[in-house]
């Protein structure tokens, strides 16, 4: 099955998602980052054997806030990320997308 948008036929989600006319590169980068970040948060929480409620208590948040974040129904503020990451033993860092371009 395919879908036609404009003059282009798309047969898979990836075709549509990777088309810069449909999803601009900056938006795609944002989505990819959020998916990776939330995936890593869930992985870190589960690897420590913590429930959402336990992580919420450790981070000073409420369990529904953790659930909304993990289901990507909300985008966390930087301070919220630090509250969640600290008990998991993580922090945020900024890394170049192309290390060969930076000293």
LOTOR-866349 format. One record per residue: x, y, z of N, C-alpha, C, O in turn; residue number from 1; residue in three letters. Coordinates in nm, 2 decimals. Example, Ala and Ser with C-alpha at 12.3 -4.5 7.8 and 13.67 -1.06 7.14 Angstrom:
// LOTOR-866349
[[1.32, -0.57, 0.78], [1.23, -0.45, 0.78], [1.32, -0.33, 0.78], [1.42, -0.33, 0.85], 1, Ala];
[[1.28, -0.22, 0.71], [1.37, -0.11, 0.71], [1.29, 0.00, 0.79], [1.34, 0.11, 0.80], 2, Ser];
END
This chain:
// LOTOR-866349
[[0.08, -0.12, 0.00], [0.00, 0.00, 0.00], [0.09, 0.12, 0.00], [0.19, 0.13, 0.07], 1, Unk];
[[0.05, 0.22, -0.07], [0.12, 0.35, -0.07], [0.03, 0.47, -0.06], [-0.09, 0.45, -0.08], 2, Unk];
[[0.08, 0.58, -0.02], [0.01, 0.70, -0.01], [0.07, 0.81, -0.10], [0.20, 0.81, -0.11], 3, Unk];
[[-0.01, 0.88, -0.16], [0.05, 0.99, -0.25], [0.03, 1.12, -0.18], [-0.08, 1.16, -0.14], 4, Unk];
[[0.14, 1.19, -0.17], [0.14, 1.33, -0.12], [0.20, 1.42, -0.22], [0.32, 1.40, -0.26], 5, Unk];
[[0.12, 1.51, -0.28], [0.17, 1.59, -0.39], [0.19, 1.50, -0.51], [0.10, 1.43, -0.55], 6, Unk];
[[0.31, 1.50, -0.56], [0.34, 1.41, -0.68], [0.43, 1.29, -0.63], [0.48, 1.22, -0.72], 7, Unk];
[[0.44, 1.27, -0.50], [0.53, 1.17, -0.46], [0.45, 1.05, -0.39], [0.36, 1.08, -0.31], 8, Unk];
[[0.49, 0.93, -0.43], [0.43, 0.81, -0.36], [0.52, 0.77, -0.25], [0.64, 0.75, -0.27], 9, Unk];
[[0.46, 0.74, -0.14], [0.53, 0.69, -0.02], [0.48, 0.55, 0.01], [0.36, 0.54, 0.03], 10, Unk];
[[0.57, 0.46, 0.03], [0.52, 0.32, 0.06], [0.55, 0.28, 0.20], [0.49, 0.19, 0.25], 11, Unk];
[[0.65, 0.35, 0.26], [0.68, 0.31, 0.40], [0.69, 0.44, 0.48], [0.71, 0.55, 0.43], 12, Unk];
[[0.67, 0.43, 0.61], [0.68, 0.55, 0.70], [0.82, 0.61, 0.68], [0.83, 0.74, 0.68], 13, Unk];
[[0.93, 0.53, 0.67], [1.06, 0.59, 0.66], [1.07, 0.68, 0.54], [1.14, 0.78, 0.54], 14, Unk];
[[1.01, 0.64, 0.43], [1.01, 0.72, 0.31], [0.96, 0.86, 0.34], [1.02, 0.96, 0.30], 15, Unk];
[[0.84, 0.86, 0.41], [0.78, 0.99, 0.44], [0.86, 1.07, 0.54], [0.88, 1.19, 0.53], 16, Unk];
[[0.91, 1.00, 0.65], [0.98, 1.06, 0.76], [1.11, 1.12, 0.71], [1.15, 1.23, 0.76], 17, Unk];
[[1.18, 1.06, 0.61], [1.31, 1.10, 0.57], [1.30, 1.20, 0.45], [1.40, 1.26, 0.41], 18, Unk];
[[1.18, 1.23, 0.41], [1.17, 1.33, 0.30], [1.17, 1.47, 0.36], [1.09, 1.51, 0.44], 19, Unk];
[[1.28, 1.55, 0.33], [1.29, 1.68, 0.39], [1.18, 1.78, 0.36], [1.17, 1.88, 0.42], 20, Unk];
[[1.10, 1.75, 0.25], [0.99, 1.83, 0.22], [0.87, 1.81, 0.31], [0.78, 1.89, 0.33], 21, Unk];
[[0.87, 1.69, 0.38], [0.76, 1.65, 0.47], [0.80, 1.68, 0.61], [0.73, 1.74, 0.69], 22, Unk];
[[0.92, 1.63, 0.65], [0.97, 1.65, 0.78], [1.11, 1.72, 0.77], [1.20, 1.65, 0.73], 23, Unk];
[[1.11, 1.85, 0.80], [1.24, 1.92, 0.78], [1.35, 1.85, 0.87], [1.32, 1.80, 0.98], 24, Unk];
[[1.47, 1.86, 0.82], [1.59, 1.80, 0.90], [1.59, 1.84, 1.04], [1.63, 1.76, 1.13], 25, Unk];
[[1.57, 1.97, 1.07], [1.58, 2.01, 1.21], [1.47, 1.94, 1.30], [1.49, 1.90, 1.41], 26, Unk];
[[1.35, 1.93, 1.24], [1.24, 1.86, 1.32], [1.27, 1.71, 1.33], [1.25, 1.66, 1.44], 27, Unk];
[[1.33, 1.65, 1.23], [1.36, 1.51, 1.24], [1.47, 1.49, 1.34], [1.47, 1.39, 1.42], 28, Unk];
[[1.57, 1.58, 1.35], [1.67, 1.57, 1.45], [1.62, 1.58, 1.59], [1.66, 1.51, 1.68], 29, Unk];
[[1.52, 1.67, 1.61], [1.46, 1.69, 1.74], [1.38, 1.56, 1.78], [1.39, 1.51, 1.89], 30, Unk];
[[1.31, 1.51, 1.69], [1.23, 1.38, 1.71], [1.33, 1.27, 1.75], [1.30, 1.19, 1.84], 31, Unk];
[[1.43, 1.25, 1.67], [1.53, 1.14, 1.69], [1.59, 1.16, 1.83], [1.61, 1.06, 1.90], 32, Unk];
[[1.63, 1.28, 1.87], [1.69, 1.31, 2.00], [1.59, 1.27, 2.11], [1.63, 1.21, 2.20], 33, Unk];
[[1.47, 1.32, 2.10], [1.37, 1.29, 2.20], [1.35, 1.14, 2.22], [1.34, 1.09, 2.33], 34, Unk];
[[1.34, 1.07, 2.11], [1.32, 0.92, 2.11], [1.44, 0.85, 2.18], [1.42, 0.77, 2.26], 35, Unk];
[[1.56, 0.89, 2.14], [1.68, 0.83, 2.20], [1.69, 0.87, 2.35], [1.72, 0.78, 2.43], 36, Unk];
[[1.66, 0.99, 2.38], [1.67, 1.03, 2.52], [1.57, 0.96, 2.61], [1.61, 0.90, 2.72], 37, Unk];
[[1.45, 0.95, 2.57], [1.35, 0.88, 2.65], [1.38, 0.74, 2.66], [1.36, 0.67, 2.76], 38, Unk];
[[1.42, 0.68, 2.54], [1.46, 0.54, 2.55], [1.57, 0.51, 2.64], [1.56, 0.41, 2.72], 39, Unk];
[[1.67, 0.60, 2.65], [1.78, 0.58, 2.74], [1.73, 0.60, 2.89], [1.78, 0.52, 2.98], 40, Unk];
[[1.64, 0.69, 2.91], [1.59, 0.71, 3.05], [1.51, 0.58, 3.10], [1.53, 0.54, 3.21], 41, Unk];
[[1.43, 0.53, 3.01], [1.36, 0.41, 3.04], [1.45, 0.29, 3.07], [1.44, 0.22, 3.17], 42, Unk];
[[1.55, 0.28, 2.98], [1.65, 0.17, 2.99], [1.73, 0.19, 3.13], [1.75, 0.09, 3.20], 43, Unk];
[[1.77, 0.31, 3.16], [1.84, 0.33, 3.28], [1.76, 0.30, 3.41], [1.80, 0.24, 3.50], 44, Unk];
[[1.63, 0.34, 3.40], [1.54, 0.32, 3.52], [1.52, 0.17, 3.53], [1.53, 0.12, 3.65], 45, Unk];
[[1.49, 0.10, 3.43], [1.47, -0.04, 3.43], [1.59, -0.12, 3.47], [1.58, -0.22, 3.55], 46, Unk];
[[1.71, -0.08, 3.43], [1.83, -0.15, 3.46], [1.87, -0.14, 3.61], [1.93, -0.22, 3.67], 47, Unk];
[[1.82, -0.03, 3.67], [1.84, -0.01, 3.82], [1.72, -0.08, 3.90], [1.72, -0.08, 4.02], 48, Unk];
[[1.63, -0.14, 3.83], [1.52, -0.21, 3.89], [1.42, -0.11, 3.96], [1.35, -0.15, 4.05], 49, Unk];
[[1.41, 0.01, 3.91], [1.32, 0.11, 3.97], [1.19, 0.11, 3.90], [1.18, 0.10, 3.77], 50, Unk];
[[1.08, 0.13, 3.97], [0.95, 0.16, 3.91], [0.94, 0.31, 3.89], [1.03, 0.39, 3.93], 51, Unk];
[[0.85, 0.35, 3.81], [0.83, 0.49, 3.79], [0.80, 0.56, 3.92], [0.85, 0.67, 3.94], 52, Unk];
[[0.73, 0.50, 4.01], [0.70, 0.56, 4.14], [0.83, 0.58, 4.22], [0.85, 0.69, 4.28], 53, Unk];
[[0.91, 0.48, 4.22], [1.04, 0.49, 4.29], [1.13, 0.60, 4.24], [1.18, 0.68, 4.31], 54, Unk];
[[1.14, 0.61, 4.10], [1.22, 0.71, 4.04], [1.16, 0.85, 4.07], [1.23, 0.95, 4.10], 55, Unk];
[[1.02, 0.86, 4.07], [0.96, 0.99, 4.10], [0.99, 1.03, 4.24], [1.02, 1.15, 4.27], 56, Unk];
[[0.99, 0.94, 4.34], [1.02, 0.97, 4.48], [1.17, 1.02, 4.49], [1.20, 1.11, 4.56], 57, Unk];
[[1.26, 0.95, 4.42], [1.40, 0.98, 4.43], [1.43, 1.12, 4.36], [1.52, 1.19, 4.40], 58, Unk];
[[1.35, 1.15, 4.26], [1.38, 1.28, 4.19], [1.29, 1.40, 4.23], [1.31, 1.51, 4.19], 59, Unk];
[[1.20, 1.37, 4.33], [1.12, 1.48, 4.38], [1.00, 1.52, 4.28], [0.94, 1.62, 4.29], 60, Unk];
[[0.97, 1.42, 4.19], [0.86, 1.44, 4.10], [0.74, 1.35, 4.14], [0.75, 1.27, 4.23], 61, Unk];
[[0.63, 1.36, 4.07], [0.52, 1.27, 4.09], [0.53, 1.16, 3.98], [0.57, 1.19, 3.87], 62, Unk];
[[0.48, 1.04, 4.01], [0.48, 0.93, 3.92], [0.41, 0.96, 3.78], [0.46, 0.92, 3.68], 63, Unk];
[[0.30, 1.03, 3.78], [0.24, 1.06, 3.65], [0.33, 1.15, 3.56], [0.32, 1.14, 3.44], 64, Unk];
[[0.41, 1.23, 3.62], [0.50, 1.31, 3.54], [0.61, 1.22, 3.47], [0.64, 1.24, 3.36], 65, Unk];
[[0.65, 1.12, 3.55], [0.75, 1.02, 3.49], [0.68, 0.95, 3.37], [0.73, 0.92, 3.27], 66, Unk];
[[0.55, 0.91, 3.40], [0.47, 0.83, 3.30], [0.45, 0.92, 3.17], [0.47, 0.87, 3.06], 67, Unk];
[[0.42, 1.04, 3.19], [0.40, 1.13, 3.07], [0.53, 1.15, 2.99], [0.52, 1.15, 2.87], 68, Unk];
[[0.64, 1.16, 3.06], [0.77, 1.18, 3.00], [0.80, 1.05, 2.92], [0.84, 1.06, 2.80], 69, Unk];
[[0.79, 0.93, 2.99], [0.82, 0.81, 2.92], [0.73, 0.77, 2.80], [0.77, 0.70, 2.71], 70, Unk];
[[0.61, 0.82, 2.80], [0.52, 0.80, 2.69], [0.53, 0.91, 2.59], [0.45, 0.91, 2.49], 71, Unk];
[[0.62, 1.00, 2.61], [0.65, 1.11, 2.52], [0.52, 1.20, 2.50], [0.50, 1.26, 2.39], 72, Unk];
[[0.44, 1.21, 2.61], [0.33, 1.30, 2.60], [0.36, 1.44, 2.65], [0.28, 1.53, 2.64], 73, Unk];
[[0.48, 1.45, 2.71], [0.53, 1.58, 2.75], [0.68, 1.59, 2.72], [0.75, 1.48, 2.72], 74, Unk];
[[0.73, 1.71, 2.70], [0.87, 1.73, 2.68], [0.93, 1.79, 2.80], [0.88, 1.89, 2.85], 75, Unk];
[[1.03, 1.72, 2.87], [1.08, 1.77, 2.99], [1.16, 1.90, 2.98], [1.23, 1.92, 2.88], 76, Unk];
[[1.15, 1.98, 3.08], [1.24, 2.10, 3.09], [1.38, 2.05, 3.14], [1.39, 1.94, 3.19], 77, Unk];
[[1.48, 2.13, 3.11], [1.62, 2.08, 3.15], [1.63, 2.05, 3.30], [1.69, 1.95, 3.33], 78, Unk];
[[1.57, 2.14, 3.38], [1.59, 2.11, 3.53], [1.52, 1.98, 3.56], [1.56, 1.91, 3.65], 79, Unk];
[[1.41, 1.95, 3.50], [1.34, 1.82, 3.52], [1.43, 1.70, 3.48], [1.44, 1.60, 3.55], 80, Unk];
[[1.49, 1.72, 3.37], [1.58, 1.61, 3.32], [1.69, 1.59, 3.42], [1.73, 1.47, 3.45], 81, Unk];
[[1.75, 1.69, 3.47], [1.86, 1.67, 3.57], [1.81, 1.61, 3.70], [1.88, 1.52, 3.76], 82, Unk];
[[1.68, 1.64, 3.74], [1.63, 1.57, 3.86], [1.61, 1.42, 3.84], [1.63, 1.35, 3.93], 83, Unk];
[[1.57, 1.39, 3.72], [1.55, 1.25, 3.68], [1.68, 1.17, 3.66], [1.70, 1.06, 3.70], 84, Unk];
[[1.77, 1.24, 3.59], [1.90, 1.17, 3.55], [1.99, 1.15, 3.68], [2.06, 1.05, 3.68], 85, Unk];
[[1.99, 1.24, 3.77], [2.09, 1.23, 3.88], [2.07, 1.10, 3.96], [2.17, 1.03, 3.98], 86, Unk];
[[1.95, 1.06, 4.00], [1.94, 0.93, 4.07], [1.97, 0.81, 3.99], [1.99, 0.70, 4.04], 87, Unk];
[[1.96, 0.83, 3.86], [2.00, 0.72, 3.76], [2.15, 0.71, 3.74], [2.19, 0.61, 3.67], 88, Unk];
[[2.22, 0.81, 3.78], [2.36, 0.81, 3.76], [2.41, 0.87, 3.63], [2.51, 0.83, 3.57], 89, Unk];
[[2.33, 0.95, 3.57], [2.36, 1.01, 3.44], [2.35, 1.17, 3.45], [2.30, 1.22, 3.54], 90, Unk];
[[2.41, 1.23, 3.34], [2.40, 1.37, 3.32], [2.39, 1.40, 3.18], [2.40, 1.31, 3.09], 91, Unk];
[[2.36, 1.52, 3.14], [2.35, 1.56, 3.00], [2.49, 1.61, 2.95], [2.56, 1.68, 3.03], 92, Unk];
[[2.53, 1.58, 2.83], [2.65, 1.64, 2.77], [2.62, 1.69, 2.63], [2.52, 1.64, 2.57], 93, Unk];
[[2.70, 1.78, 2.58], [2.69, 1.82, 2.45], [2.81, 1.76, 2.37], [2.92, 1.78, 2.41], 94, Unk];
[[2.77, 1.69, 2.26], [2.88, 1.63, 2.18], [2.86, 1.67, 2.04], [2.75, 1.69, 1.99], 95, Unk];
[[2.97, 1.69, 1.97], [2.96, 1.73, 1.83], [2.90, 1.62, 1.74], [2.92, 1.50, 1.77], 96, Unk];
[[2.82, 1.65, 1.65], [2.76, 1.56, 1.56], [2.87, 1.50, 1.46], [2.85, 1.38, 1.42], 97, Unk];
[[2.97, 1.57, 1.44], [3.08, 1.53, 1.36], [3.21, 1.56, 1.43], [3.26, 1.67, 1.41], 98, Unk];
[[3.26, 1.47, 1.51], [3.38, 1.49, 1.59], [3.50, 1.54, 1.51], [3.59, 1.60, 1.56], 99, Unk];
[[3.51, 1.50, 1.38], [3.63, 1.54, 1.30], [3.63, 1.69, 1.27], [3.73, 1.74, 1.23], 100, Unk];
[[3.51, 1.75, 1.28], [3.50, 1.89, 1.25], [3.53, 1.98, 1.37], [3.54, 2.11, 1.36], 101, Unk];
[[3.55, 1.92, 1.49], [3.58, 2.00, 1.61], [3.71, 1.95, 1.68], [3.74, 1.84, 1.68], 102, Unk];
[[3.78, 2.05, 1.73], [3.91, 2.02, 1.80], [3.89, 1.94, 1.92], [3.99, 1.90, 1.98], 103, Unk];
END
